[in-house]
Amino acid sequence: MSDPAADHPLSAAEAARLSSAVARLAIRLEQLNLGDLLEVSKRPWKLVWTNFVAGVARGVGMFFGAGVAGAITLTALTWVIYHVLEVANMIPVIGQLVHLAQDSFQQFLHTHPPKK
């Protein structure tokens, strides 16, 4: 039986094209990080541990981020309400309503003290 490759020798252009295709394939295989994939298949607990640590880090980051965002929002809201009420006190009718609401609220707190 004869070797099929020996019957059809490659031309220089075909050899160059084949060499280029092999080089592109080698680069693509390096980009796929097959070594990391093989390591994960050999040690699956490493993947579990890595994902666990990443999840904990995301959770802690969200906790602190939400705390900072909430603090900024509450500070801004308090500032706006304070200044709106301050301006409302300057308008006679609205000022009277604000004082009435404040008195009602103070009376409610006096009769129903907050539980500690």
Summary of the structure (lengths in Angstrom):
residues: 116
radius of gyration: 36.6
end to end distance: 96.6
largest distance: 110.7
contacts: 212
relative contact order: 0.03
helix: 86%
strand: 0%
